[in-house]
C-alpha cells in the first residue's frame, strides 16, 4: 500500500485542502445549513472507533526493537481514542456526546505526543502496561460519565460549542500537528513507510480538530471534520489490511518452506536409510559369504602345512584349490563393490552352488560331508530365496567346522509338509540352544535372512548331541 509515500502525501494533502476549502465555501454560501442525522453519525463514529482499536492491536504485535516503544505509545493512543469514540457513538446529542468526542481526541493526541518524543517511555511499564492502563482509564471515564451525567460540564450553549468544549480540541489539534511534523522527520531519516502513514494520520486528525473548533453541531463544517477523520480511518484500515495480507503471505511462504524442508528431510532420510540398509546387507553378505570362504581357504592352507613334509602332490592340489578359492573371493568382493551379484536363476543353478560349497569345504578339511538335494525342492525356490538360502547354508556349515568338533556334516534340501526345508546337521559337541543368540552375528544374520523371505529358522542342539539347523521357506515362484 505504501510503496509510494509521496503519493500518500499527495492524497492526504488533496483531501485535507479540499475538505477545508469545501467546508469554508459551503459555509459561506449556506451558513444556516444543518443536517442532524444521528444514525449516520453514530455509524461513522462506531466504525472509526473499531478501526482505531484494530490499529492499536496491530501495533501491539510489533516486535522490532527499534520502533517497539514508539508503536506501543501510538497503540495506547489509538486504544483510548477508539474506546471513547464508541462511547461517543452510543451517546445521545448533548454534553456527554461532545465530552466523549473531546476525550477521544485528547487520548489520541497524547498517544501521538508520546510517540513524538525522541526516546519513548522505556521500561517494563511503557513496553507492556501503558496501552492497557490507557484502555482501562478510557473505559472508566466512559462508564463514569454515563453513570453520572450531571457531573459533565456544559459543552453546548445556544447551538454553539462552549470554550470548555473547544479547549480540549485545541490541545489535541496541536498535539497531532506536532506529531505529524515529527513522523515526517522520522520518515526522511528512516524511509519507513509506516512513518509516512502516521504523519498523514496525524495531519488529518489535527486538521479535523482544527475544523471542529470553528464548527457548530450538525452544520456543514461539522460533517467536513467528520469526513477528515473518516479518511484517516480508511488509511488506518488500509494499513491493517496490508499488515494482515503481509502476515498471511509470510505464513504461506513459511509453510511452503517448511513443506519443502520436510520433503528434503524425508528424501535425505530415505537416502540415508537406503545407504544404511545397503551397508547392513553388504556386511551381512561379507560375513556370510566372503569371510566363510576365506575361512575355508584358511583351513585348506593349514592342511597344506601338515602335508608339505609328506605328500607333495597333495600339497599342490590343495594350493590350487586355495588359489581358486581366493580368486572366487576376489570376484565376490568386486561384485559387492560394483553392486553386482552372481545370480541364481533356477533350481539346477542352486543345486550346483550347494555342490560347489560342499566341495570347497570338503577340500579344506578332513571332515566327511554329505549332500542330499531334492531336485523338486530346488525347483520350488524362487531366485531370491535361493540367493538368501545359500549364505544360510554356508554359515551353518562353517559354524560346524569352527565350533562343533564334528566328524560328519550333512546338508539336505527337501520338501517337507508343503515347505522347502534346508537342514544342516553335525555330530559334534553341541551347545545350549538357550544361549544361541550370544554366539555372534552369524546366527542372527541367518534368522534375519529367513524372516526376510517369510520363513522360519530354528537351531536345535544340546551339549554332547550335535547341532541341527532347520530353515523352512514357503515355496516361491521359480
Rosetta blueprint (number, residue, H / E / L):
1 X L
2 X L
3 X L
4 X L
5 X H
6 X H
7 X H
8 X H
9 X H
10 X H
11 X H
12 X H
13 X H
14 X H
15 X H
16 X H
17 X H
18 X H
19 X H
20 X H
21 X H
22 X H
23 X H
24 X H
25 X H
26 X H
27 X H
28 X H
29 X H
30 X L
31 X L
32 X L
33 X L
34 X L
35 X L
36 X L
37 X L
38 X H
39 X H
40 X H
41 X H
42 X H
43 X H
44 X H
45 X H
46 X H
47 X H
48 X H
49 X H
50 X H
51 X H
52 X H
53 X H
54 X H
55 X H
56 X H
57 X H
58 X H
59 X H
60 X H
61 X L
62 X L
63 X L
64 X L
65 X L
66 X L
67 X L
68 X H
69 X H
70 X H
71 X H
72 X H
73 X H
74 X H
75 X H
76 X H
77 X H
78 X H
79 X H
80 X H
81 X H
82 X H
83 X H
84 X H
85 X H
86 X H
87 X H
88 X H
89 X H
90 X H
91 X L
92 X L
93 X L
94 X L
95 X H
96 X H
97 X H
98 X H
99 X H
100 X H
101 X H
102 X H
103 X H
104 X H
105 X H
106 X H
107 X H
108 X H
109 X H
110 X H
111 X H
112 X H
113 X H
114 X H
115 X H
116 X H
117 X L
118 X L
119 X L
120 X L
121 X L
122 X L
123 X H
124 X H
125 X H
126 X H
127 X H
128 X H
129 X H
130 X H
131 X H
132 X H
133 X H
134 X H
135 X H
136 X H
137 X H
138 X H
139 X H
140 X H
141 X H
142 X H
143 X H
144 X H
145 X H
146 X H
147 X H
148 X L
149 X H
150 X H
151 X H
152 X L
153 X L
154 X L
155 X L
156 X E
157 X E
158 X L
159 X L
160 X E
161 X E
162 X L
163 X H
164 X H
165 X H
166 X H
167 X H
168 X H
169 X H
170 X H
171 X H
172 X H
173 X H
174 X H
175 X H
176 X H
177 X H
178 X H
179 X H
180 X H
181 X H
182 X H
183 X H
184 X H
185 X H
186 X H
187 X H
188 X H
189 X H
190 X H
191 X L
192 X L
193 X H
194 X H
195 X H
196 X H
197 X H
198 X H
199 X H
200 X H
201 X H
202 X H
203 X H
204 X H
205 X H
206 X H
207 X H
208 X H
209 X H
210 X H
211 X H
212 X H
213 X H
214 X L
215 X L
216 X L
217 X L
218 X L
219 X L
220 X H
221 X H
222 X H
223 X H
224 X H
225 X H
226 X H
227 X H
228 X H
229 X H
230 X H
231 X H
232 X H
233 X H
234 X H
235 X H
236 X H
237 X H
238 X H
239 X H
240 X H
241 X H
242 X H
243 X H
244 X H
245 X H
246 X H
247 X H
248 X H
249 X H
250 X H
251 X H
252 X H
253 X H
254 X H
255 X H
256 X H
257 X H
258 X H
259 X H
260 X H
261 X H
262 X H
263 X H
264 X H
265 X H
266 X H
267 X H
268 X H
269 X H
270 X H
271 X H
272 X H
273 X H
274 X H
275 X H
276 X H
277 X H
278 X H
279 X H
280 X H
281 X H
282 X H
283 X H
284 X H
285 X H
286 X H
287 X H
288 X H
289 X H
290 X H
291 X H
292 X H
293 X H
294 X H
295 X H
296 X H
297 X H
298 X H
299 X H
300 X H
301 X H
302 X H
303 X H
304 X H
305 X H
306 X H
307 X H
308 X L
309 X L
310 X L
311 X L
312 X H
313 X H
314 X H
315 X H
316 X H
317 X H
318 X H
319 X H
320 X H
321 X H
322 X H
323 X H
324 X H
325 X H
326 X H
327 X H
328 X H
329 X H
330 X H
331 X H
332 X H
333 X H
334 X H
335 X H
336 X H
337 X H
338 X H
339 X L
340 X L
341 X L
342 X L
343 X L
344 X L
345 X L
346 X L
347 X H
348 X H
349 X H
350 X H
351 X H
352 X H
353 X H
354 X H
355 X H
356 X H
357 X H
358 X H
359 X H
360 X H
361 X H
362 X H
363 X H
364 X H
365 X L
366 X L
367 X L
368 X E
369 X E
370 X E
371 X E
372 X E
373 X E
374 X L
375 X H
376 X H
377 X H
378 X H
379 X H
380 X L
381 X L
382 X L
383 X H
384 X H
385 X H
386 X H
387 X H
388 X H
389 X H
390 X H
391 X H
392 X H
393 X H
394 X H
395 X H
396 X H
397 X H
398 X H
399 X H
400 X H
401 X H
402 X H
403 X H
404 X H
405 X L
406 X L
407 X L
408 X E
409 X E
410 X E
411 X E
412 X E
413 X E
414 X E
415 X E
416 X E
417 X L
418 X L
419 X E
420 X E
421 X E
422 X E
423 X E
424 X E
425 X E
426 X E
427 X L
428 X L
429 X L
430 X L
431 X L
432 X L
433 X H
434 X H
435 X H
436 X H
437 X H
438 X H
439 X L
440 X L
441 X H
442 X H
443 X H
444 X H
445 X H
446 X H
447 X H
448 X H
449 X H
450 X H
451 X H
452 X H
453 X L
454 X L
455 X L
456 X E
457 X E
458 X E
459 X E
460 X E
461 X E
462 X L
463 X L
464 X L
465 X L
466 X L
467 X E
468 X E
469 X E
470 X E
471 X E
472 X E
473 X E
474 X E
475 X L
476 X L
477 X L
478 X L
